[in-house]
């Protein structure tokens, strides 16, 4: 290890670029979140990635309808059931 480090060119923020993605805060039912975490662990991927993919799949199938909070909850539940059966 060095005695000193030069941070004069350092930048604040995430160490990993998330180009094309936006960080948000979202409240999900504990049951939904726990199920996605379990499924993601089984598949060896992140639970946020799994939720994101589930939403993309839903939007592809239903692109003519806006996504409401109730729709979001229903979609996540349906995707959990579908993933468990695979």
N, CA, C and O of each residue as an XYZ file, in Angstrom:
344
protein
N       0.828     -1.182      0.000
C       0.000      0.000      0.000
C       0.868      1.239      0.000
O       1.936      1.267      0.612
N       0.407      2.251     -0.684
C       1.130      3.519     -0.722
C       0.893      4.310      0.564
O      -0.093      4.102      1.272
N       1.808      5.208      0.840
C       1.629      6.101      1.985
C       0.610      7.179      1.658
O      -0.119      7.634      2.539
N       0.552      7.600      0.367
C      -0.380      8.653     -0.052
C      -1.030      8.280     -1.380
O      -0.432      7.594     -2.209
N      -2.260      8.742     -1.565
C      -2.987      8.542     -2.816
C      -3.472      9.897     -3.308
O      -3.809     10.770     -2.508
N      -3.508     10.071     -4.629
C      -3.959     11.328     -5.235
C      -5.405     11.162     -5.712
O      -5.673     10.441     -6.674
N      -6.321     11.832     -5.036
C      -7.734     11.778     -5.400
C      -8.183     13.071     -6.079
O      -9.384     13.327     -6.163
N      -7.264     13.880     -6.557
C      -7.620     15.172     -7.151
C      -8.462     15.018     -8.415
O      -9.221     15.926     -8.755
N      -8.349     13.897     -9.116
C      -9.137     13.659    -10.327
C     -10.331     12.735    -10.065
O     -11.019     12.316    -10.995
N     -10.562     12.429     -8.804
C     -11.658     11.527     -8.439
C     -13.018     12.166     -8.660
O     -13.154     13.389     -8.645
N     -14.008     11.335     -8.863
C     -15.386     11.788     -9.072
C     -16.290     11.085     -8.081
O     -16.080      9.918     -7.749
N     -17.291     11.799     -7.617
C     -18.281     11.198     -6.734
C     -19.246     10.360     -7.551
O     -19.441     10.607     -8.742
N     -19.844      9.379     -6.918
C     -20.864      8.596     -7.604
C     -20.531      7.123     -7.621
O     -19.573      6.662     -7.001
N     -21.354      6.407     -8.352
C     -21.203      4.950     -8.442
C     -19.897      4.586     -9.123
O     -19.464      5.255    -10.061
N     -19.279      3.524     -8.645
C     -18.036      3.050     -9.255
C     -18.307      2.366    -10.587
O     -17.442      2.326    -11.462
N     -19.509      1.831    -10.735
C     -19.880      1.133    -11.962
C     -20.906      1.970    -12.709
O     -21.926      2.369    -12.146
N     -20.634      2.229    -13.959
C     -21.562      3.009    -14.770
C     -22.853      2.235    -14.988
O     -22.833      1.034    -15.258
N     -23.975      2.935    -14.867
C     -25.276      2.314    -15.096
C     -25.967      3.005    -16.253
O     -27.131      3.392    -16.150
N     -25.257      3.157    -17.342
C     -25.810      3.841    -18.500
C     -27.072      3.121    -18.979
O     -27.089      1.901    -19.142
N     -28.114      3.900    -19.197
C     -29.368      3.323    -19.650
C     -30.252      2.835    -18.514
O     -31.309      2.252    -18.756
N     -29.834      3.066    -17.290
C     -30.617      2.655    -16.121
C     -30.735      3.847    -15.179
O     -29.866      4.718    -15.145
N     -31.821      3.872    -14.419
C     -32.073      4.932    -13.457
C     -32.352      4.317    -12.099
O     -33.136      3.375    -11.982
N     -31.707      4.853    -11.077
C     -31.938      4.374     -9.715
C     -33.226      5.004     -9.200
O     -33.411      6.218     -9.283
N     -34.120      4.161     -8.665
C     -35.369      4.643     -8.087
C     -35.588      3.973     -6.736
O     -34.922      2.997     -6.393
N     -36.521      4.511     -5.991
C     -36.974      3.871     -4.760
C     -38.375      3.366     -5.015
O     -39.228      4.108     -5.503
N     -38.618      2.120     -4.690
C     -39.921      1.513     -4.918
C     -40.271      0.655     -3.707
O     -39.418     -0.042     -3.158
N     -41.513      0.716     -3.308
C     -41.980     -0.103     -2.201
C     -42.704     -1.316     -2.758
O     -43.679     -1.190     -3.500
N     -42.215     -2.491     -2.390
C     -42.824     -3.750     -2.799
C     -43.250     -4.512     -1.559
O     -42.670     -4.339     -0.487
N     -44.260     -5.353     -1.702
C     -44.667     -6.210     -0.596
C     -43.486     -7.085     -0.190
O     -42.732     -7.558     -1.040
N     -43.332     -7.295      1.114
C     -42.234     -8.149      1.601
C     -42.279     -9.525      0.960
O     -41.240    -10.086      0.612
N     -43.485    -10.073      0.803
C     -43.657    -11.394      0.201
C     -43.082    -11.422     -1.219
O     -42.378    -12.358     -1.599
N     -43.392    -10.389     -1.988
C     -42.908    -10.302     -3.372
C     -41.382    -10.231     -3.392
O     -40.724    -10.969     -4.125
N     -40.842     -9.347     -2.592
C     -39.393     -9.159     -2.578
C     -38.669    -10.429     -2.139
O     -37.672    -10.819     -2.746
N     -39.163    -11.065     -1.101
C     -38.526    -12.297     -0.622
C     -38.558    -13.397     -1.677
O     -37.580    -14.122     -1.857
N     -39.678    -13.516     -2.366
C     -39.782    -14.536     -3.419
C     -38.802    -14.248     -4.559
O     -38.135    -15.162     -5.045
N     -38.712    -12.995     -4.984
C     -37.771    -12.656     -6.051
C     -36.330    -12.894     -5.611
O     -35.505    -13.339     -6.409
N     -36.026    -12.605     -4.367
C     -34.668    -12.857     -3.867
C     -34.347    -14.348     -3.898
O     -33.250    -14.740     -4.298
N     -35.302    -15.182     -3.477
C     -35.093    -16.631     -3.499
C     -34.905    -17.144     -4.921
O     -33.995    -17.924     -5.197
N     -35.777    -16.696     -5.818
C     -35.670    -17.132     -7.217
C     -34.355    -16.687     -7.844
O     -33.709    -17.441     -8.572
N     -33.975    -15.464     -7.551
C     -32.732    -14.936     -8.117
C     -31.535    -15.729     -7.613
O     -30.606    -16.007     -8.372
N     -31.556    -16.091     -6.347
C     -30.457    -16.885     -5.793
C     -30.385    -18.255     -6.472
O     -29.298    -18.743     -6.781
N     -31.537    -18.866     -6.702
C     -31.572    -20.158     -7.392
C     -31.002    -20.059     -8.800
O     -30.315    -20.968     -9.266
N     -31.290    -18.945     -9.477
C     -30.839    -18.760    -10.858
C     -29.435    -18.187    -10.945
O     -28.833    -18.175    -12.019
N     -28.908    -17.713     -9.820
C     -27.562    -17.149     -9.803
C     -27.495    -15.751    -10.408
O     -26.467    -15.358    -10.960
N     -28.590    -15.001    -10.304
C     -28.608    -13.624    -10.790
C     -29.131    -12.718     -9.680
O     -29.609    -13.202     -8.654
N     -29.042    -11.424     -9.879
C     -29.533    -10.482     -8.891
C     -31.051    -10.380     -8.912
O     -31.679    -10.519     -9.962
N     -31.634    -10.135     -7.743
C     -33.098    -10.052     -7.682
C     -33.624     -8.838     -8.427
O     -34.719     -8.889     -8.987
N     -32.868     -7.745     -8.445
C     -33.302     -6.568     -9.187
C     -33.298     -6.845    -10.684
O     -34.161     -6.364    -11.418
N     -32.330     -7.614    -11.123
C     -32.268     -8.014    -12.531
C     -33.487     -8.854    -12.888
O     -34.075     -8.680    -13.955
N     -33.862     -9.757    -12.004
C     -35.021    -10.613    -12.234
C     -36.313     -9.798    -12.264
O     -37.174    -10.037    -13.110
N     -36.454     -8.843    -11.355
C     -37.634     -7.977    -11.351
C     -37.676     -7.158    -12.638
O     -38.732     -7.031    -13.258
N     -36.543     -6.607    -13.038
C     -36.462     -5.805    -14.262
C     -36.864     -6.629    -15.482
O     -37.616     -6.154    -16.333
N     -36.366     -7.861    -15.568
C     -36.703     -8.728    -16.699
C     -38.181     -9.084    -16.699
O     -38.804     -9.143    -17.759
N     -38.748     -9.321    -15.526
C     -40.175     -9.632    -15.424
C     -41.023     -8.472    -15.928
O     -42.013     -8.677    -16.631
N     -40.632     -7.259    -15.569
C     -41.368     -6.084    -16.034
C     -41.228     -5.894    -17.542
O     -42.193     -5.542    -18.220
N     -40.030     -6.124    -18.061
C     -39.826     -6.038    -19.519
C     -40.711     -7.035    -20.250
O     -41.351     -6.695    -21.245
N     -40.747     -8.276    -19.748
C     -41.578     -9.307    -20.373
C     -43.042     -8.895    -20.377
O     -43.742     -9.065    -21.375
N     -43.498     -8.354    -19.255
C     -44.890     -7.917    -19.167
C     -45.171     -6.808    -20.182
O     -46.178     -6.844    -20.889
N     -44.284     -5.835    -20.246
C     -44.503     -4.711    -21.158
C     -44.507     -5.144    -22.621
O     -45.253     -4.592    -23.429
N     -43.684     -6.121    -22.961
C     -43.683     -6.633    -24.328
C     -45.031     -7.261    -24.680
O     -45.528     -7.102    -25.795
N     -45.610     -7.971    -23.721
C     -46.885     -8.648    -23.949
C     -48.060     -7.684    -23.931
O     -49.074     -7.934    -24.584
N     -47.940     -6.586    -23.192
C     -49.064     -5.682    -22.974
C     -48.676     -4.229    -23.256
O     -48.983     -3.338    -22.465
N     -48.015     -3.998    -24.361
C     -47.475     -2.675    -24.659
C     -48.545     -1.612    -24.895
O     -48.227     -0.422    -24.877
N     -49.784     -1.994    -25.113
C     -50.845     -1.034    -25.384
C     -51.544     -0.546    -24.119
O     -52.431      0.303    -24.201
N     -51.165     -1.064    -22.952
C     -51.826     -0.690    -21.705
C     -50.823     -0.056    -20.741
O     -49.697     -0.539    -20.622
N     -51.218      1.030    -20.044
C     -50.315      1.622    -19.047
C     -50.190      0.693    -17.832
O     -51.112     -0.062    -17.523
N     -49.063      0.755    -17.160
C     -48.797     -0.090    -16.006
C     -49.175      0.670    -14.735
O     -48.560      1.687    -14.415
N     -50.177      0.185    -14.016
C     -50.616      0.799    -12.769
C     -49.970      0.064    -11.595
O     -49.340     -0.978    -11.781
N     -50.127      0.606    -10.396
C     -49.567     -0.040     -9.208
C     -50.167     -1.429     -9.018
O     -49.452     -2.383     -8.711
N     -51.466     -1.538     -9.199
C     -52.115     -2.853     -9.066
C     -51.616     -3.822    -10.126
O     -51.407     -5.002     -9.845
N     -51.423     -3.323    -11.346
C     -50.870     -4.167    -12.410
C     -49.476     -4.647    -12.032
O     -49.144     -5.819    -12.211
N     -48.664     -3.738    -11.511
C     -47.300     -4.083    -11.133
C     -47.295     -5.199    -10.099
O     -46.545     -6.167    -10.227
N     -48.124     -5.067     -9.084
C     -48.198     -6.109     -8.056
C     -48.660     -7.443     -8.647
O     -48.114     -8.496     -8.318
N     -49.666     -7.393     -9.520
C     -50.179     -8.606    -10.149
C     -49.112     -9.255    -11.025
O     -48.923    -10.471    -10.996
N     -48.416     -8.426    -11.806
C     -47.372     -8.937    -12.704
C     -46.274     -9.615    -11.902
O     -45.836    -10.711    -12.252
N     -45.830     -8.981    -10.843
C     -44.759     -9.574    -10.043
C     -45.194    -10.905     -9.440
O     -44.415    -11.858     -9.399
N     -46.434    -10.968     -8.975
C     -46.935    -12.239     -8.432
C     -46.997    -13.318     -9.516
O     -46.600    -14.462     -9.291
N     -47.499    -12.938    -10.692
C     -47.588    -13.910    -11.798
C     -46.213    -14.404    -12.203
O     -46.028    -15.592    -12.467
N     -45.248    -13.498    -12.254
C     -43.900    -13.887    -12.647
C     -43.274    -14.808    -11.601
O     -42.542    -15.735    -11.946
N     -43.560    -14.555    -10.336
C     -43.038    -15.435     -9.295
C     -43.581    -16.845     -9.463
O     -42.838    -17.819     -9.347
N     -44.856    -16.953     -9.731
C     -45.474    -18.266     -9.936
C     -44.861    -18.948    -11.151
O     -44.519    -20.129    -11.101
N     -44.722    -18.194    -12.254
C     -44.152    -18.753    -13.472
C     -42.709    -19.219    -13.244
O     -42.328    -20.298    -13.697
N     -41.913    -18.415    -12.547
C     -40.510    -18.776    -12.294
C     -40.395    -19.989    -11.379
O     -39.506    -20.823    -11.556
N     -41.277    -20.086    -10.418
C     -41.255    -21.235     -9.507
C     -41.573    -22.527    -10.252
O     -41.050    -23.588     -9.911
N     -42.424    -22.442    -11.260
C     -42.823    -23.634    -12.006
C     -41.802    -24.041    -13.061
O     -41.921    -25.121    -13.639
N     -40.817    -23.215    -13.323
C     -39.771    -23.552    -14.322
C     -38.636    -24.325    -13.716
O     -37.688    -24.680    -14.416
